[in-house]
Amino acid sequence: MPDAASNPSVELTTNGVGPWQGERPTDDHYDPELLERGDSRNVIDRYRYWSMAAIVSDLDEHRHPFHVAIENWQHDMNIGSIVRSANAFGADTVHVIGRKRWNRRGAMVTDRYQHIQHHDTVADFTAWAAADAVPIIAIDNVPGSVIIETFVFPERCVLLFGQEGPGLSPEAVASAASIVEISQFGSTRSMNASAAAAVAMHAWVLQHVSFG
């Protein structure tokens, strides 16, 4: 993508860019309609004017080997925010266990770029994990858990989160190879589910992504 000096329409913000100025590129990953009318999507500058299919294809070349799973028995409002964080941290796939419908508002459209898979029951999800040899790492502050600050995440794994309030179901806890809790130092018993998910994903990134 050109910089602001070569193309005056480029705005280095998340507010979008106007119609392409000057000779239009013909590369396959560009969307002719976006070049014509501008691109107001909340995407990084690299993906400005790209088609959705091209963005997903490029992300597939760089996704990390961890997955994220969320139980959805009570239509948890946090799922959208967790999907958004999964996209930001480059998760392979988000797995929704239980109710298929979930509130997408918190995802801020990132669900269009993130692979999402549904499982009717915990047993179905566990069967998928076993078939793909992906260890389940439950994130919850229940007896038997270890603190995240001392836990070594497998490179290939699925981080399993429960619902706001009740946390993980007993069946989900029983399915896990390891149970990890996030250290807390205040008066509350638990933190917001989407915040916990972001912390856990970032912990995986710190252990398995090379910087520099």
C-alpha positions as CSV (number, residue, x, y, z in Angstrom):
1,M,0.0,0.0,0.0
2,P,1.3,3.5,-0.8
3,D,2.2,5.9,2.0
4,A,0.6,9.3,2.6
5,A,3.2,11.1,0.5
6,S,2.5,9.1,-2.6
7,N,-1.3,9.0,-2.2
8,P,-3.0,11.9,-0.5
9,S,-6.1,9.8,0.2
10,V,-4.3,7.7,2.8
11,E,-5.1,8.5,6.4
12,L,-3.0,6.7,9.0
13,T,-5.9,6.3,11.3
14,T,-8.7,3.7,12.0
15,N,-11.2,6.2,10.6
16,G,-10.8,5.0,7.0
17,V,-9.6,6.3,3.8
18,G,-11.3,8.0,0.8
19,P,-11.5,6.9,-2.8
20,W,-8.1,5.9,-4.3
21,Q,-6.4,8.9,-5.8
22,G,-4.4,8.5,-9.0
23,E,-3.9,5.3,-11.1
24,R,-5.6,2.4,-9.5
25,P,-3.8,-0.8,-8.7
26,T,-4.9,-4.0,-10.5
27,D,-3.6,-6.6,-8.1
28,D,-6.1,-9.3,-7.3
29,H,-6.3,-8.5,-3.6
30,Y,-7.7,-5.1,-4.1
31,D,-11.5,-4.6,-4.1
32,P,-12.6,-2.4,-7.0
33,E,-15.6,-1.0,-5.1
34,L,-13.4,0.0,-2.2
35,L,-11.0,1.7,-4.5
36,E,-14.0,3.6,-6.0
37,R,-15.7,4.7,-2.8
38,G,-13.1,4.5,-0.1
39,D,-12.5,2.1,2.8
40,S,-14.0,2.9,6.1
41,R,-13.4,-0.5,7.7
42,N,-11.4,-0.9,11.0
43,V,-8.5,-2.7,9.4
44,I,-4.8,-2.1,9.6
45,D,-3.2,0.0,6.9
46,R,-1.8,-3.0,5.2
47,Y,-5.3,-4.2,4.4
48,R,-6.7,-0.9,3.1
49,Y,-8.8,-1.4,-0.1
50,W,-8.3,-5.2,0.1
51,S,-11.3,-7.5,-0.4
52,M,-12.5,-9.5,2.6
53,A,-11.5,-12.8,0.9
54,A,-8.0,-11.5,0.3
55,I,-7.6,-10.4,3.9
56,V,-8.7,-13.7,5.3
57,S,-6.4,-15.5,2.9
58,D,-3.4,-13.4,4.0
59,L,-4.3,-13.9,7.7
60,D,-4.4,-17.7,7.1
61,E,-0.7,-17.5,6.2
62,H,0.1,-16.0,9.6
63,R,-2.3,-17.3,12.2
64,H,-0.9,-18.7,15.4
65,P,-1.4,-22.4,16.4
66,F,-3.6,-21.6,19.4
67,H,-7.4,-21.8,19.4
68,V,-9.9,-20.1,21.6
69,A,-13.1,-21.8,22.9
70,I,-16.1,-20.3,24.8
71,E,-19.0,-21.9,26.5
72,N,-22.3,-20.2,25.4
73,W,-25.1,-21.7,27.5
74,Q,-26.7,-18.3,28.5
75,H,-26.0,-16.2,25.4
76,D,-22.9,-14.6,27.0
77,M,-22.4,-11.0,25.9
78,N,-18.6,-11.4,26.1
79,I,-18.2,-13.7,23.2
80,G,-18.0,-10.8,20.6
81,S,-15.3,-9.1,22.6
82,I,-13.4,-12.4,22.9
83,V,-13.7,-12.9,19.1
84,R,-12.3,-9.4,18.6
85,S,-9.3,-10.2,20.8
86,A,-8.8,-13.6,19.1
87,N,-8.5,-11.7,15.8
88,A,-6.1,-9.2,17.3
89,F,-3.8,-11.9,18.7
90,G,-4.0,-14.1,15.5
91,A,-5.8,-17.1,16.9
92,D,-6.4,-20.0,14.5
93,T,-10.1,-20.5,15.2
94,V,-12.7,-19.5,17.8
95,H,-14.9,-22.4,19.0
96,V,-18.4,-21.6,20.4
97,I,-19.8,-24.4,22.5
98,G,-23.5,-24.6,23.2
99,R,-25.9,-22.1,21.7
100,K,-25.0,-21.4,18.1
101,R,-26.3,-17.8,18.2
102,W,-24.2,-15.2,19.9
103,N,-24.1,-11.4,20.1
104,R,-21.8,-10.2,17.4
105,R,-21.8,-6.5,18.4
106,G,-18.7,-6.8,20.6
107,A,-16.8,-8.4,17.7
108,M,-16.8,-5.1,15.8
109,V,-17.0,-7.1,12.5
110,T,-13.8,-9.0,13.2
111,D,-15.9,-12.2,13.0
112,R,-15.8,-11.8,9.2
113,Y,-12.1,-12.3,9.3
114,Q,-11.8,-14.9,12.0
115,H,-12.5,-18.7,11.6
116,I,-15.4,-19.7,13.9
117,Q,-16.5,-23.2,14.6
118,H,-19.6,-24.3,16.5
119,H,-19.9,-27.4,18.8
120,D,-23.3,-28.4,20.2
121,T,-21.9,-29.8,23.4
122,V,-18.7,-30.0,25.5
123,A,-18.5,-33.7,24.4
124,D,-18.5,-32.6,20.7
125,F,-15.8,-30.0,21.4
126,T,-13.7,-32.5,23.4
127,A,-14.0,-35.0,20.5
128,W,-12.7,-32.3,18.1
129,A,-9.7,-31.5,20.3
130,A,-8.8,-35.2,20.7
131,A,-9.1,-35.9,17.0
132,D,-6.8,-32.9,16.2
133,A,-4.5,-33.7,19.2
134,V,-5.0,-30.2,20.6
135,P,-4.7,-30.0,24.4
136,I,-7.4,-28.1,26.2
137,I,-6.2,-25.5,28.6
138,A,-9.1,-24.3,30.8
139,I,-8.8,-20.7,32.2
140,D,-10.7,-20.5,35.5
141,N,-9.9,-19.9,39.2
142,V,-11.1,-23.3,40.4
143,P,-9.5,-25.8,42.8
144,G,-6.5,-27.5,41.2
145,S,-5.6,-24.6,38.9
146,V,-2.1,-23.2,38.5
147,I,-1.3,-19.5,38.2
148,I,-0.7,-18.3,34.7
149,E,2.5,-16.6,35.6
150,T,4.2,-19.9,36.1
151,F,2.4,-22.0,33.4
152,V,4.1,-23.0,30.2
153,F,1.5,-23.0,27.4
154,P,1.8,-25.7,24.7
155,E,2.4,-24.1,21.3
156,R,-0.6,-25.9,19.9
157,C,-3.5,-25.7,22.3
158,V,-7.0,-24.4,22.8
159,L,-7.7,-21.9,25.5
160,L,-11.2,-22.6,27.0
161,F,-13.2,-20.0,28.7
162,G,-16.5,-20.1,30.7
163,Q,-19.3,-17.6,30.9
164,E,-19.4,-14.5,32.9
165,G,-20.6,-15.4,36.4
166,P,-20.8,-19.2,36.5
167,G,-17.4,-19.8,34.8
168,L,-16.7,-23.1,33.2
169,S,-19.1,-26.0,33.5
170,P,-17.9,-29.0,35.5
171,E,-17.9,-31.0,32.3
172,A,-15.6,-28.4,30.6
173,V,-13.2,-28.4,33.6
174,A,-13.1,-32.2,33.5
175,S,-12.1,-32.1,29.8
176,A,-9.0,-30.0,30.4
177,A,-5.5,-31.2,30.3
178,S,-4.5,-28.2,32.5
179,I,-6.4,-25.5,34.5
180,V,-4.9,-22.1,34.7
181,E,-5.9,-19.1,36.7
182,I,-4.9,-15.4,36.4
183,S,-3.4,-14.0,39.5
184,Q,-5.6,-11.3,41.1
185,F,-4.8,-8.9,44.0
186,G,-8.0,-7.0,44.6
187,S,-11.3,-7.8,46.4
188,T,-13.3,-9.2,43.5
189,R,-13.4,-13.0,43.1
190,S,-13.2,-12.9,39.3
191,M,-12.5,-10.6,36.4
192,N,-14.5,-10.0,33.3
193,A,-14.5,-13.0,30.9
194,S,-13.3,-11.0,27.9
195,A,-10.6,-9.4,29.9
196,A,-9.4,-12.8,31.1
197,A,-9.4,-14.1,27.6
198,A,-7.2,-11.2,26.4
199,V,-4.8,-11.8,29.3
200,A,-4.5,-15.5,28.5
201,M,-4.0,-15.0,24.8
202,H,-1.3,-12.4,25.4
203,A,0.4,-14.8,27.9
204,W,0.6,-17.3,25.0
205,V,2.0,-14.7,22.7
206,L,4.8,-13.8,25.2
207,Q,5.9,-17.4,25.3
208,H,5.7,-18.3,21.6
209,V,6.1,-15.3,19.4
210,S,9.5,-14.0,18.6
211,F,10.0,-10.2,18.5
212,G,12.9,-8.4,16.9
